[in-house]
Amino acid sequence: MAETEKVADLLPPRRHILGMEGAPREEIEALLDLSESYIEQNRQDDKKSSILRGRTLINVFFENSTRTRTSFELAGKRLGADVINMSVSSSAIKKGETLIDTAMTLNAMHPDVLTVRHADSGAVQLLSEKVTCSVLNAGDGSHEHPTQALLDALTIRRRRDTLERLTVAICGDIAHSRVARSNIYLLNTMGAKVRLVAPKTLLPAAIEKFGVDVHHRMEDGIRDADIIMMLRLQTERMQGSFVPSTREYFRFFGLDREKLAVAKPDALIMHPGPMNRGIEIDSELADDIDRSVIHEQVEMGVAVRMACLDLVTRNLSRNANGGDA
């Protein structure tokens, strides 16, 4: 724990973690270093500490999520916090309460941290402006998902020692992906070369402004890539037809052995989950222990969220006017 304290003290005060856009490189590196210390804690028999003893964490998920909510819940409990999961299906939201009313109601309960997932881009930022506690963005619309980008970066760094000068190909449904946006911001900041690979219908307008190379063929986009990051086809966010069929999509943009052959021989395969096997990625590749780091991403997620909770709560008392990541 002494090492954790030492690393955490290097981080500047941070009240909220809302996104990766504009996050300084030094701060990202320090947060990844802090996450490293929690990996070791999570692999011990006794996984609990008392850093957040007496603190209250409320997970407020306006969208369903098993992985992210469970990861935040586990992170909070392993740090000793009281953790409450708010179920939107049984909340006042269903009765017509506005987001701001919900924020004010939660704020009156004096929580220390809210982790928030919402279907609308910008909703988490709005909520953070109405409460006095810290807010962690667990995903807002197609805007950002900062902790996913951090856990992806940690996974890559542990396998490759650095992110600088690596070629990372992000493939699939870019248009609807908050994971893609947060990763683009983080990877560019850390000196990686980012490629986006998708059909034109699944790319947002003016995407080149993000400082990325854009490809419309998998073979071109993943050629000599160090990292291949597959994305879920988010049909629930699509209004209209974006792809002819899932079979056609897999044929041209799903990752299989034949397409993977043009990447570097030791290229790593990533996916934020949940996977649509046989649509975005071949099952054999997803389970390939030599190439796939998908399960490692899940493990890194708990450590990263412990680090984020540690950071924002550590600075609660001295950070009334602190910044937002």
HUUR-V194757 format. One record per residue. RES is the residue in three letters. SS is DSSP state (alpha for helix, beta for strand, coil for the rest). D_CENTER is the distance of its C-alpha to the mean C-alpha in Angstrom with 1 decimal. Layout:
BEGIN
<<RES	SS	D_CENTER> <RES	SS	D_CENTER>>
END
This chain:
BEGIN
<<MET	coil	25.2> <ALA	alpha	27.2> <GLU	alpha	24.9> <THR	alpha	21.9> <GLU	alpha	24.1> <LYS	alpha	25.0> <VAL	alpha	21.6> <ALA	alpha	20.4> <ASP	coil	23.6> <LEU	coil	22.6> <LEU	coil	19.7> <PRO	coil	20.9> <PRO	coil	21.0> <ARG	beta	17.8> <ARG	beta	18.2> <HIS	beta	15.0> <ILE	beta	11.4> <LEU	coil	10.9> <GLY	coil	9.4> <MET	coil	9.7> <GLU	coil	12.9> <GLY	coil	15.8> <ALA	coil	14.2> <PRO	coil	17.0> <ARG	alpha	16.9> <GLU	alpha	18.7> <GLU	alpha	16.4> <ILE	alpha	13.3> <GLU	alpha	15.7> <ALA	alpha	17.0> <LEU	alpha	13.7> <LEU	alpha	13.1> <ASP	alpha	16.8> <LEU	alpha	16.5> <SER	alpha	13.8> <GLU	alpha	16.4> <SER	alpha	18.9> <TYR	alpha	17.1> <ILE	alpha	16.8> <GLU	alpha	20.6> <GLN	alpha	21.0> <ASN	alpha	19.1> <ARG	coil	21.5> <GLN	coil	24.6> <ASP	coil	26.8> <ASP	coil	26.4> <LYS	coil	22.7> <LYS	coil	23.3> <SER	coil	23.9> <SER	coil	25.2> <ILE	coil	23.2> <LEU	coil	22.2> <ARG	coil	25.5> <GLY	coil	26.7> <ARG	coil	23.4> <THR	beta	22.1> <LEU	beta	18.6> <ILE	beta	18.3> <ASN	beta	15.5> <VAL	beta	16.2> <PHE	beta	14.8> <PHE	coil	16.7> <GLU	coil	15.0> <ASN	coil	15.3> <SER	coil	12.6> <THR	coil	13.8> <ARG	alpha	11.0> <THR	alpha	8.6> <ARG	alpha	11.9> <THR	alpha	13.6> <SER	alpha	11.2> <PHE	alpha	11.6> <GLU	alpha	15.2> <LEU	alpha	15.9> <ALA	alpha	14.4> <GLY	alpha	16.7> <LYS	alpha	19.6> <ARG	alpha	19.6> <LEU	coil	19.9> <GLY	coil	22.8> <ALA	coil	21.6> <ASP	beta	22.9> <VAL	beta	20.2> <ILE	beta	20.9> <ASN	beta	19.1> <MET	beta	20.2> <SER	beta	21.0> <VAL	alpha	21.2> <SER	alpha	23.7> <SER	alpha	26.2> <SER	coil	25.5> <ALA	alpha	27.5> <ILE	alpha	25.1> <LYS	alpha	26.9> <LYS	alpha	30.1> <GLY	coil	29.4> <GLU	coil	27.9> <THR	coil	26.0> <LEU	alpha	22.6> <ILE	alpha	24.5> <ASP	alpha	26.9> <THR	alpha	24.2> <ALA	alpha	22.7> <MET	alpha	26.3> <THR	alpha	27.0> <LEU	alpha	24.1> <ASN	alpha	24.9> <ALA	alpha	28.5> <MET	coil	27.4> <HIS	coil	26.3> <PRO	coil	22.9> <ASP	coil	21.3> <VAL	beta	17.6> <LEU	beta	16.1> <THR	beta	12.6> <VAL	beta	12.7> <ARG	beta	11.4> <HIS	beta	13.9> <ALA	coil	15.0> <ASP	coil	16.3> <SER	coil	14.8> <GLY	coil	15.9> <ALA	alpha	16.6> <VAL	alpha	14.4> <GLN	alpha	16.1> <LEU	alpha	19.4> <LEU	alpha	19.0> <SER	alpha	18.3> <GLU	coil	21.6> <LYS	coil	23.5> <VAL	coil	22.8> <THR	coil	23.9> <CYS	coil	21.2> <SER	beta	17.7> <VAL	beta	14.8> <LEU	beta	11.1> <ASN	beta	9.1> <ALA	beta	7.4> <GLY	beta	7.5> <ASP	beta	10.8> <GLY	coil	12.7> <SER	coil	12.0> <HIS	coil	11.3> <GLU	beta	7.9> <HIS	coil	4.3> <PRO	alpha	4.6> <THR	alpha	3.7> <GLN	alpha	1.3> <ALA	alpha	4.2> <LEU	alpha	6.2> <LEU	alpha	6.5> <ASP	alpha	7.3> <ALA	alpha	9.6> <LEU	alpha	11.1> <THR	alpha	11.9> <ILE	alpha	13.5> <ARG	alpha	15.3> <ARG	alpha	16.8> <ARG	alpha	18.2> <ARG	alpha	19.3> <ASP	coil	19.9> <THR	coil	18.6> <LEU	coil	16.4> <GLU	coil	19.4> <ARG	coil	21.3> <LEU	coil	19.3> <THR	beta	19.2> <VAL	beta	15.9> <ALA	beta	16.5> <ILE	beta	13.9> <CYS	beta	15.9> <GLY	coil	16.4> <ASP	coil	15.6> <ILE	coil	14.4> <ALA	coil	16.2> <HIS	coil	14.2> <SER	coil	10.6> <ARG	alpha	8.2> <VAL	alpha	5.8> <ALA	alpha	9.1> <ARG	alpha	9.8> <SER	alpha	7.2> <ASN	alpha	8.0> <ILE	alpha	11.5> <TYR	alpha	11.8> <LEU	alpha	10.7> <LEU	alpha	12.6> <ASN	alpha	15.6> <THR	alpha	15.8> <MET	coil	15.9> <GLY	coil	18.6> <ALA	coil	17.3> <LYS	beta	18.9> <VAL	beta	16.7> <ARG	beta	18.2> <LEU	beta	17.4> <VAL	beta	19.3> <ALA	coil	20.1> <PRO	coil	23.2> <LYS	alpha	24.2> <THR	alpha	23.6> <LEU	alpha	19.8> <LEU	coil	19.4> <PRO	coil	19.3> <ALA	coil	22.4> <ALA	coil	22.9> <ILE	alpha	19.8> <GLU	alpha	21.8> <LYS	alpha	21.6> <PHE	alpha	18.0> <GLY	coil	19.8> <VAL	coil	19.1> <ASP	beta	21.6> <VAL	beta	21.8> <HIS	beta	23.4> <HIS	coil	24.6> <ARG	coil	25.7> <MET	alpha	23.6> <GLU	alpha	26.3> <ASP	alpha	26.2> <GLY	alpha	22.5> <ILE	coil	21.9> <ARG	coil	25.2> <ASP	coil	25.1> <ALA	coil	21.3> <ASP	coil	19.8> <ILE	beta	16.5> <ILE	beta	16.1> <MET	beta	12.7> <MET	beta	13.6> <LEU	coil	12.1> <ARG	coil	13.4> <LEU	coil	16.4> <GLN	coil	15.7> <THR	alpha	19.4> <GLU	alpha	18.9> <ARG	alpha	18.0> <MET	coil	20.8> <GLN	coil	24.2> <GLY	coil	26.6> <SER	coil	26.7> <PHE	coil	24.2> <VAL	coil	25.2> <PRO	coil	28.7> <SER	coil	27.7> <THR	alpha	25.1> <ARG	alpha	27.7> <GLU	alpha	28.2> <TYR	alpha	24.5> <PHE	alpha	24.2> <ARG	alpha	27.4> <PHE	alpha	26.2> <PHE	alpha	22.4> <GLY	coil	21.7> <LEU	beta	21.3> <ASP	coil	24.5> <ARG	alpha	26.7> <GLU	alpha	28.8> <LYS	alpha	26.0> <LEU	alpha	24.4> <ALA	coil	27.8> <VAL	coil	27.4> <ALA	coil	24.4> <LYS	coil	25.1> <PRO	coil	26.6> <ASP	coil	23.9> <ALA	coil	20.9> <LEU	beta	17.8> <ILE	beta	16.2> <MET	beta	12.5> <HIS	beta	11.0> <PRO	coil	7.8> <GLY	coil	10.6> <PRO	coil	12.8> <MET	coil	15.1> <ASN	coil	18.2> <ARG	beta	20.6> <GLY	coil	23.3> <ILE	coil	21.6> <GLU	coil	18.6> <ILE	beta	19.6> <ASP	coil	22.8> <SER	alpha	22.8> <GLU	alpha	24.6> <LEU	alpha	22.0> <ALA	alpha	19.1> <ASP	coil	21.3> <ASP	coil	22.7> <ILE	coil	22.2> <ASP	coil	23.3> <ARG	coil	20.7> <SER	beta	17.8> <VAL	coil	15.1> <ILE	alpha	13.2> <HIS	alpha	14.5> <GLU	alpha	13.7> <GLN	alpha	10.0> <VAL	alpha	10.6> <GLU	alpha	12.8> <MET	alpha	10.6> <GLY	alpha	8.0> <VAL	alpha	11.1> <ALA	alpha	12.3> <VAL	alpha	9.5> <ARG	alpha	9.6> <MET	alpha	13.4> <ALA	alpha	13.4> <CYS	alpha	11.8> <LEU	alpha	14.3> <ASP	alpha	17.0> <LEU	alpha	16.6> <VAL	alpha	16.9> <THR	alpha	19.6> <ARG	alpha	21.4> <ASN	coil	22.0> <LEU	coil	22.8> <SER	coil	26.5> <ARG	coil	26.8> <ASN	coil	24.2> <ALA	coil	25.7> <ASN	coil	25.4> <GLY	coil	22.3> <GLY	beta	19.8> <ASP	beta	16.3> <ALA	coil	13.5>>
END
